[in-house]
Amino acid sequence: MSQNDFQKDVRGNELRPDLVEQFEWQTRLAHDPQREHVGPVYFYLTKGRHTLTLRLKQEAAAIDKITFLRASEPEDYESAMDRWEELGASDSSGYLEEYEAEAGWLKNDVTLCKAR
């Protein structure tokens, strides 16, 4: 049975595969959880000491560090194209990679559902 094949019941229906929780360190930038603002989140911090409060809604988390950094200005298109070409990037027109949705290797919830 291949990675994309699913076990089936006696009627031939595909069974939901068991989930295996895998822990890994991740680096994330702050974002608007309601997705009303796309792009970097800015904090204006005055000189001195500040208190940061984190609230976890569902799961526990291990936090190694929190870093505030200066947001960089986006690169203009022409400069980005020149840099990508120097790195060997090429036209990807016609490239297609298909994935089985139920065989997702990484997800952040126990179900796959439409984004709000």
C-alpha positions in Angstrom: 0.0 0.0 0.0 1.5 3.4 -1.0 1.6 6.5 1.1 -1.5 7.9 -0.8 -3.6 4.8 -0.5 -6.1 4.6 2.3 -7.4 1.6 4.2 -11.0 0.8 3.3 -13.9 -0.6 5.2 -16.0 -3.6 4.0 -18.0 -1.3 1.7 -15.0 0.2 0.0 -15.2 3.6 1.8 -11.8 5.2 2.6 -11.1 5.4 6.3 -9.6 8.5 7.9 -5.9 7.8 8.7 -4.6 8.0 12.2 -2.9 11.3 13.1 0.7 11.3 14.4 1.6 14.4 16.3 5.1 15.5 15.5 6.8 18.3 17.5 9.3 20.7 15.8 10.7 24.1 16.4 9.1 26.7 14.2 9.9 30.4 13.5 6.8 32.5 13.0 6.2 36.2 12.5 3.4 37.9 14.3 0.1 38.2 12.3 -3.4 39.3 12.7 -5.3 36.1 13.9 -8.6 37.4 12.2 -6.6 37.9 8.9 -8.2 41.3 8.5 -4.7 42.8 7.9 -2.3 41.1 5.6 1.4 41.9 6.1 3.7 42.5 9.0 2.4 43.5 12.3 4.1 46.6 13.8 4.6 47.4 17.4 5.8 50.8 18.6 8.0 50.3 21.7 9.2 53.2 23.7 12.6 53.0 25.4 12.3 51.0 28.7 10.7 47.9 30.0 7.5 46.3 28.5 5.3 43.3 29.4 4.3 40.9 26.7 1.3 38.5 27.5 0.7 35.4 25.4 -2.6 33.5 25.5 -2.8 30.0 24.1 -6.3 28.9 23.0 -5.9 25.2 22.5 -2.6 23.5 22.9 0.5 23.9 25.1 3.6 25.5 23.5 7.3 25.6 24.2 8.7 29.1 23.4 12.4 29.4 23.1 12.6 33.1 22.4 10.7 36.1 21.2 12.6 38.6 19.0 11.5 42.0 17.9 13.1 43.0 14.6 12.9 45.9 12.2 10.7 45.2 9.3 12.6 45.3 6.0 11.3 47.1 3.0 10.1 44.8 0.2 12.5 44.5 -2.7 11.3 46.0 -6.0 10.3 43.5 -8.8 13.2 44.1 -11.1 15.8 43.7 -8.3 14.1 40.5 -7.1 14.1 39.1 -10.7 17.8 39.9 -11.2 18.6 38.2 -7.9 16.5 35.1 -8.6 18.1 34.7 -12.1 21.6 35.0 -10.5 20.6 32.1 -8.2 19.5 30.0 -11.1 15.7 30.4 -11.0 13.9 29.8 -14.2 10.4 30.1 -15.7 8.1 27.6 -14.0 5.2 27.9 -16.5 3.6 24.6 -17.0 4.9 23.1 -13.7 2.2 21.2 -11.8 2.6 19.3 -8.5 -0.5 17.5 -7.2 -1.1 16.5 -3.6 -3.7 14.3 -2.0 -5.5 16.7 0.4 -6.2 13.9 3.0 -2.5 12.9 2.9 -1.3 16.2 4.1 2.1 15.9 5.8 1.6 19.0 8.0 -1.5 20.7 9.4 -2.3 22.8 12.3 -5.7 21.3 13.3 -7.2 17.8 13.5 -9.4 18.5 10.5 -9.0 20.0 7.1 -11.6 22.7 6.7 -12.2 25.9 4.7 -10.4 29.0 5.9 -12.7 31.6 7.5 
